[in-house]
Amino acid sequence: MGEVVQYPQGCRPAEKGVARLRPAVWGLDIGATKVALGTLTETGVQVRATVATPPSPDGLLPWLRSQLPRRLDGLGVAFPGGMDSNDRVTSWPNRPTWDGFPLGKELCQLAEAVTIVDDGEAAALGECRRGVAFGRPDVMVVVLGTGIGGAVVVNDQLRSGLRRDPRTLGHVRILDGGGCACGATGCAQTALRSLPPDGGLGPRLSAWPDGRRLIDFVADLARLMDVQVVLTGGLMERPVLRYETVARLNAAGLVPLVPEHPGQSSLLGATVLEHAA
């Protein structure tokens, strides 16, 4: 039987030989629902400001300029869409108006160096370097939010998918029917459409059949790769959903790890990116 491991996010000791952080290292998490700006300090990640994700990317830079105290040396960015080699958005199913936007070029107006990674990969980096998965070499991170993202770390190395492809863990086709914003059918994240409120979930997600299939898929994948599972993302802030999801993974013999602040994992990862530090 597995167990739940929790402790304050961002408070793990830095690796030996790594220099102490500057007073503040900035990160940006662009999500389908909200944008968060924050810093990594010696005590952890601090959210400096949030705003609803603008329908058009044209609203992003004016907001950032109003929040940043100066031009930054470096900025790490977590982003859920596909990017080309020039950091231009190739596709973002949840926000099609962003397609073609030169995100990297625009953000370089605000920082000397900008590093953009997939938000699921950012969450994995953050939790493995400074969070709940610190010291664990083999981890699968599952981000449950507006959609479903994630990444896998094996032997302390992040395994990245195709950078130009925004279809991550949430777009693995495991369900019957149900059209997705990406154009496919049966994507894992379409399970979120039938997610009931906490009071209606039932024991072991019994009232959420698509959710049971989703969590069973996560469990099968983790066992296949022999990795532990980190559950994070805004939905993991819901107490009953978190408890029942963890219980189902426990029953599968896994050790699910849940950060203290599940909605901040991608922002934490953005602040610890190499070029942002």
C-alpha positions in Angstrom: 0.0 0.0 0.0 1.3 3.4 -0.9 1.3 6.6 1.2 0.8 10.3 0.7 3.8 12.4 1.3 3.3 16.1 1.8 5.5 19.0 3.0 5.8 22.7 2.2 6.5 23.4 -1.4 9.7 25.1 -2.4 11.4 24.5 1.0 13.7 21.6 0.1 17.4 22.3 0.5 19.4 23.3 -2.6 21.7 20.7 -4.1 25.3 20.7 -2.9 27.5 23.0 -4.9 24.6 25.1 -6.1 25.1 28.8 -5.4 22.5 30.5 -3.2 19.7 32.2 -5.0 19.7 35.8 -5.8 17.1 37.7 -3.7 14.4 37.0 -6.3 14.3 35.0 -9.5 11.2 35.6 -11.7 8.9 33.1 -13.3 5.7 33.4 -15.4 3.0 30.7 -15.7 0.6 31.2 -18.6 -2.4 29.0 -18.1 -5.7 28.6 -19.9 -7.5 30.2 -17.0 -5.1 32.6 -15.4 -1.6 34.0 -15.7 0.6 34.1 -12.6 3.8 36.0 -12.0 6.1 35.0 -9.2 9.6 34.8 -7.7 11.7 32.1 -6.2 13.2 33.2 -2.9 15.1 31.4 -0.2 11.9 30.4 1.5 10.0 29.2 -1.6 7.9 30.5 -4.5 6.0 33.7 -3.9 3.1 34.7 -6.2 3.5 38.4 -7.0 0.4 38.9 -9.2 -2.3 37.0 -11.1 -4.7 37.9 -13.9 -7.3 36.1 -16.0 -5.7 34.9 -19.2 -6.4 37.5 -21.8 -8.4 36.2 -24.8 -5.8 37.8 -27.1 -2.1 37.7 -26.4 -1.9 41.5 -27.0 -3.1 42.0 -23.4 -0.2 40.1 -21.9 2.7 42.5 -22.2 0.9 45.6 -20.9 -0.1 43.7 -17.7 3.4 42.4 -17.2 4.9 45.8 -17.6 2.6 47.1 -14.9 3.8 44.4 -12.5 7.5 44.2 -13.2 9.8 46.6 -11.3 12.4 46.7 -14.0 13.8 44.9 -17.1 14.8 41.5 -15.8 18.0 39.6 -16.3 16.1 36.4 -16.9 12.5 35.1 -17.1 11.4 31.5 -17.0 8.0 30.8 -18.6 5.6 27.9 -18.3 3.3 27.6 -21.3 0.8 24.9 -22.3 0.8 25.3 -26.1 3.0 24.2 -28.9 6.1 26.3 -29.8 8.4 26.3 -32.8 12.2 26.8 -32.6 11.7 30.6 -32.6 9.4 30.5 -29.6 6.3 31.3 -31.7 3.0 29.7 -30.7 2.2 27.0 -33.2 -1.0 25.7 -31.6 -2.9 26.2 -28.3 -6.3 24.3 -28.5 -7.7 26.1 -25.5 -6.8 29.6 -26.9 -6.7 29.5 -30.7 -6.4 33.3 -30.9 -2.8 32.9 -29.6 -1.7 30.7 -32.6 1.1 32.4 -34.4 2.0 34.8 -31.6 5.8 35.4 -31.2 5.7 34.8 -27.5 9.5 34.6 -27.0 10.2 37.7 -29.1 7.6 39.8 -27.2 8.8 38.7 -23.8 12.4 39.6 -24.7 11.2 43.2 -24.4 11.0 42.6 -20.7 14.0 40.4 -20.0 17.5 39.8 -21.2 17.0 36.0 -21.4 13.7 34.2 -21.8 13.3 30.4 -21.4 9.9 28.9 -22.3 8.9 25.3 -21.5 5.8 23.2 -21.5 3.8 23.8 -18.3 3.7 20.1 -17.4 7.5 20.0 -17.8 7.9 23.1 -15.7 5.8 21.5 -13.0 8.0 18.4 -13.1 11.2 20.6 -12.9 9.8 22.6 -10.0 8.7 19.7 -7.9 11.9 17.7 -8.6 14.3 20.5 -7.9 12.6 22.4 -5.1 9.4 20.7 -4.2 7.6 17.5 -3.2 9.6 15.2 -5.4 13.0 16.5 -4.4 15.6 13.7 -4.2 13.4 11.2 -6.1 15.1 10.3 -9.5 12.0 8.7 -11.2 8.8 10.6 -11.1 5.7 11.1 -13.3 4.0 14.4 -12.8 0.3 14.7 -13.6 -1.2 18.3 -13.7 -4.9 18.4 -13.3 -6.2 21.9 -14.1 -8.3 23.4 -17.0 -6.8 20.5 -19.0 -4.3 17.7 -18.1 -0.6 18.1 -18.5 2.4 16.3 -17.2 5.9 15.0 -17.7 8.2 12.2 -16.8 11.6 12.4 -15.0 13.8 9.3 -15.3 17.2 9.1 -13.7 16.9 12.8 -12.8 16.4 13.7 -16.4 13.3 15.3 -17.8 12.0 13.4 -20.8 10.5 16.0 -23.2 7.9 15.4 -25.9 7.7 17.1 -29.3 8.1 20.8 -28.7 5.9 21.7 -31.6 3.0 19.5 -30.4 0.7 20.9 -27.7 -1.0 17.5 -27.2 0.5 16.2 -24.0 -0.8 13.7 -21.4 -4.3 15.2 -21.5 -4.6 14.3 -25.2 -3.8 10.6 -24.9 -6.9 9.0 -26.3 -8.2 6.6 -23.6 -11.9 7.4 -23.5 -14.9 6.6 -25.7 -16.1 9.4 -27.9 -16.1 13.0 -26.8 -14.6 15.6 -29.1 -11.7 17.6 -27.7 -10.5 21.1 -28.5 -7.5 19.7 -30.2 -9.7 18.1 -32.9 -9.3 14.5 -31.7 -11.9 12.4 -29.8 -11.5 10.5 -26.6 -8.7 12.6 -25.1 -8.0 12.0 -21.4 -8.8 15.5 -20.4 -12.3 15.3 -21.7 -13.0 13.3 -18.5 -13.0 16.7 -16.7 -16.3 17.6 -18.4 -18.1 15.1 -16.3 -16.3 15.8 -13.0 -18.9 16.2 -10.3 -18.6 18.5 -7.2 -16.6 17.1 -4.3 -19.8 16.1 -2.5 -20.9 13.9 -5.5 -17.7 12.0 -6.2 -18.4 9.0 -4.1 -15.8 6.6 -2.6 -12.9 5.9 -5.0 -14.5 8.2 -7.6 -17.4 5.8 -8.0 -19.7 8.6 -9.4 -17.1 9.7 -12.0 -16.6 6.8 -14.4 -14.4 8.7 -16.8 -12.3 9.9 -13.9 -11.8 6.3 -12.7 -10.6 5.4 -16.2 -8.3 8.4 -16.2 -6.7 7.6 -12.8 -6.4 3.9 -13.7 -4.6 5.0 -16.9 -2.2 7.1 -14.8 -1.7 4.1 -12.4 -1.0 1.7 -15.3 1.5 4.1 -16.9 3.3 4.7 -13.6 3.6 1.0 -12.9 4.8 0.3 -16.4 7.6 2.9 -16.0 8.2 2.0 -12.4 7.9 5.6 -11.2 6.2 7.4 -8.4 3.4 9.9 -9.1 3.1 13.5 -8.3 -0.5 14.9 -8.4 -0.6 18.6 -8.8 -2.6 21.4 -10.5 -5.6 23.5 -9.4 -8.0 20.6 -9.2 -5.9 18.9 -6.5 -6.8 21.8 -4.2 -10.2 20.3 -4.0 -10.1 18.2 -0.7 -12.4 15.3 -1.6 -11.1 15.0 -5.2 -7.5 14.9 -3.8 -8.4 12.3 -1.2 -10.3 10.0 -3.5 -7.7 10.2 -6.3 -4.9 9.5 -3.9 -6.9 6.6 -2.4 -7.4 5.0 -5.8 -3.7 5.3 -6.6 -2.8 3.9 -3.1 -5.0 0.9 -3.9 -3.0 0.4 -7.0 0.2 0.1 -4.9 1.6 3.5 -5.8 3.0 6.4 -3.7 1.2 9.6 -4.8 2.8 12.8 -3.8 0.8 16.0 -3.4 2.4 19.4 -3.0 1.1 21.8 -0.4 0.1 24.3 -3.1 -0.9 22.2 -6.1 -1.8 25.2 -8.2 1.8 26.6 -8.0 3.9 23.8 -9.4 4.3 25.2 -13.0 5.1 28.6 -11.6 7.7 27.1 -9.2 9.2 25.3 -12.3 9.3 28.5 -14.3 11.4 30.2 -11.5 13.9 27.4 -11.4 14.6 27.2 -15.1 18.4 27.4 -15.9 18.2 30.7 -17.8 16.0 32.3 -15.2 18.4 31.4 -12.4 
